[in-house]
Amino acid sequence: MTVAYKQQSADRLQESLGLVQRLIERQRQLEHLATRPDAVETAADPLALQHNLQELGHKLSQLHPADIAHVLEALPLEDRLLAWDLTDPSRDGSVLLEVSDAVRESLIEVMEPDELVAALDELDADELAELAPDLPRQVVYEAMGRLDEEERGQLQAVLSYDDDRVGALMDFELVKIRADVSCEVVLRYLRRFDELPGQTDKIFVTDEAGLLKGVLSVRKLLVSDPDTLVAEAMATEVVSFHPDEPAVDAAQAFERYDLVSAPVVDERGALLGRLTVDAMVDVIREESDSEMLNLAGLKEEEDLFAPVIDSVKNRWSWLAINLCTAFFASRVIGAFEHSIAQLVALAALMPIVAGIGGNSGNQTITMIVRALAMGQMQLGQAGRLWRKELGVSVINGMVWGGVIGAVAWLLYGSVSLGLVMLAAMTLNLMLAATMGVMIPTLMQKLGKDPALGSSVLITACTDSGGFLIFLGLATLFLL
Amino acid sequence: MTVAYKQQSADRLQESLGLVQRLIERQRQLEHLATRPDAVETAADPLALQHNLQELGHKLSQLHPADIAHVLEALPLEDRLLAWDLTDPSRDGSVLLEVSDAVRESLIEVMEPDELVAALDELDADELAELAPDLPRQVVYEAMGRLDEEERGQLQAVLSYDDDRVGALMDFELVKIRADVSCEVVLRYLRRFDELPGQTDKIFVTDEAGLLKGVLSVRKLLVSDPDTLVAEAMATEVVSFHPDEPAVDAAQAFERYDLVSAPVVDERGALLGRLTVDAMVDVIREESDSEMLNLAGLKEEEDLFAPVIDSVKNRWSWLAINLCTAFFASRVIGAFEHSIAQLVALAALMPIVAGIGGNSGNQTITMIVRALAMGQMQLGQAGRLWRKELGVSVINGMVWGGVIGAVAWLLYGSVSLGLVMLAAMTLNLMLAATMGVMIPTLMQKLGKDPALGSSVLITACTDSGGFLIFLGLATLFLL
């Protein structure tokens, strides 16, 4: 896309969103008036309907594709489809690139195959690759047929890598030069472009075989004497990535070294493409989003206005797991029904022991998950961190267990009940600390995402464990 | 800093970390041998000790400041301080900029005031401003005294804004030009720099009064004819930010428009400084981190190897709140002790109702918190989303409540107990949906962070509410 659309501040964007929403609402009212059989005489002028739609289309046409995407995300499904219908078809492709997966699905669903093929026409191979998994197979083939051979090769290369690998995020729009020319020549060469690719902060220096020899940063090019050779001005120690490296590792390197773009090379050192910071920002955003969603028990990003049944499906699996663990905890209590029947205060106090354990365990697990994700914690240090978390839990157990034990003593007039409460709290917090360190480190050792299910698992342990410890101690010492 | 240190891939960085850790371990063993009174003859050669330290220092000196920061984050406190001691003092400042707040504190604590002042010598005004809140007041004054007047003004400007505002993240290293010169002149002007500021993807065009007239992107400069005037080549519709805008809004604009840098202007339109994408990446990272930490009940980022007492303090407040809500839930149960004494199965079943409600409520709240944070949800849509979430909860309640009701019927042989279970599950899930939408929207309306405490509050509602609904229904219909 060569047309630049106006970029807007956050406030202005929210204003635009509000305006679009008001226009759509007015449209709905007009439509409603026009179709009311009982009041034909007050029916809205079809011209007013038409005029309103035009105004809406005009407003949308002024927006940047990323802003149209934002507006579409914030609209309920039927309004979203109306706005989508009014969006200039030549921008459909770039808008589809910007929306979230969930919303993208809802938009693609209502498009005809030929509309889709037309929308893809504007896109580069790497952009096409980003959309491909969500498109009907037939549409992808047709779009591929319109690419030239080089682009088709690029598309296939990108599609051959998993979503979470560097290769899937490669961009092929880059500027290559040779090392044996002067900066003057490079400047003249660049002037022959209509436009340089976005995020061009460095130019890649390759030899005849396509091997990466170094990079010439644009900042360096601009301050260099025109007669300097590229070979002298370029940097040869370059952070480069392999296409099968994890994308999150690359994103962390961008973050650490404040990179704007970086080369992707194969094992021979041949330049395949480049990564840019905008794609890495998306990786960082998605990574922390998916950690948060996983911790909350949502399978994946959900369209805010998804039909009820889609939301049910998305949340189904974690609720089912939670149900099993809750049922297990319930059976633990069931095993002590005899004790509870004798001392019914136990039923009231046991959720406190379980609840505090769950909260504390979630604190530990969140810390460990983050440290593992950031590469700050090595598996060999699990023992050391476990000892530290045990220390924290003993202190917390003594203090909070003491408080709640004292309250139990006052409420129920039994010192020994208070002492059992204190002991159970401390032991369950120690269990929470142990599992809080063990679960994510084990997950990592098994090559799984340490965030996945951690919260549900730790709560399962502290619930069942808490009930078992408290009711067990009570049965031993109180009855 | 003009020296470029080698940047490393993720694997290489982990290798470096491992090597540093092995060297430190060897050092500890040598020290131990050298001080063992019972085995003087096997005591390590002081030369070996010295040699090992040199090797460690050499390894550290090869690392990029961001990598030293990474290594320090991953080391336990005493090892971290040994490594910090061996770090070249001239790089102390840039390493301090890269470490997390918690680790920064631990490093600053062991530094003498004059070491600190020396470390700050290398830093720009905006970098100094970033460290200032963590430094002893006296050190800040001394460092300020060494700045020239312009820099002192910049430092004071940055310090006058809250942490979470654009103004606090401004950078003053930028290139300014006039509109009435040709691109050729600009290129010659740039060549007079030794080095252009990092992340320079655009040059700012100002008039005599310092007002921003437009920006000339470097990409445009490079493809423009040398005779073109800046006024013709520059873009005049520019996304710019005000210093008192929220930093997260700016970060979202960077994300939407794939920006690398953007101007910060005052209300008259005078150029104050610029924002760069590396600072915005940090904002995005911190924003999602703090959401995650808030949801988990951690007050702030915690040093993985913090002393036990610091960790206790960091987690104290949420645990205390949790204790109060758990105690309240316990009193709800206490009010039904009479019912439980009659039908002890209630004690075993009630945590299932509460647990599933909590899980489901957390799913809803996570969705709403994210949608609010991303500006995808307007407060006016709360009602619509609430109806949707109610629909989800009714379906889930019928299905899962049905399953667990059937199990309860089979286990305890009572149809009516199963029906009460079904009804209580459905009602508690509806409560979870209602509070899951209400809590974050209310928080937002009150101008608070919608993530803050959301998880603890929703769990409090679904626990107390779940116990009340289930035990209440059971008391009405079963006893």
Interface residues (C-beta under 8 A of the other chain):
Chain A: A4 K6 Q7 Q8 S9 A10 D11 L13 Q14 L17 G18 Q21 H64 A66 D67 H70 E73 A74 P76 E98 L187 L190 R191 F193 D194 E195 L196 G198 Q199 T200 D201 V218 R219 L222 V223 S224 D225 A235 E237 V238 V239 S240 F241 E245 P246 D249 A250 Q252 A253 F254 E255 R256 Y257 D258 V260 T276 V277 D278 M280 V281 D282 I284 R285 S288 D289 E291 M292 L293 L295 A296 G297 L298 E302 L304 F305 V308 I309 S311 V312 R315 W318 L319 A320 N322 L323 T325 A326 F327 A329 S330 R331 I333 G334 E337 I340 A341 V344 A345 L346 A347 A348 L349 M350 P351 I352 A354 G355 I356 N359 S360 N362 Q363 I365 T366 M367 R370 A371 M374 G375 Q376 M377 Q378 Q381 R384 L385 K388 G391 V392 I395 N396 W400 V403 I404 V407 L411 V456 T459 D463 F467
Chain B: A4 K6 Q7 Q8 S9 A10 D11 L13 Q14 L17 G18 Q21 H64 A66 D67 H70 E73 A74 P76 E98 L187 L190 R191 F193 D194 E195 L196 G198 Q199 T200 D201 V218 R219 L222 V223 S224 D225 A235 E237 V238 V239 S240 F241 E245 P246 D249 A250 Q252 A253 F254 E255 R256 Y257 D258 V260 T276 V277 D278 M280 V281 D282 I284 R285 S288 D289 E291 M292 L293 L295 A296 G297 L298 E302 L304 F305 V308 I309 S311 V312 R315 W318 L319 A320 N322 L323 T325 A326 F327 A329 S330 R331 I333 G334 E337 I340 A341 V344 A345 L346 A347 A348 L349 M350 P351 I352 A354 G355 I356 N359 S360 N362 Q363 I365 T366 M367 R370 A371 M374 G375 Q376 M377 Q378 Q381 R384 L385 K388 G391 V392 I395 N396 W400 V403 I404 V407 L411 V456 T459 D463 F467
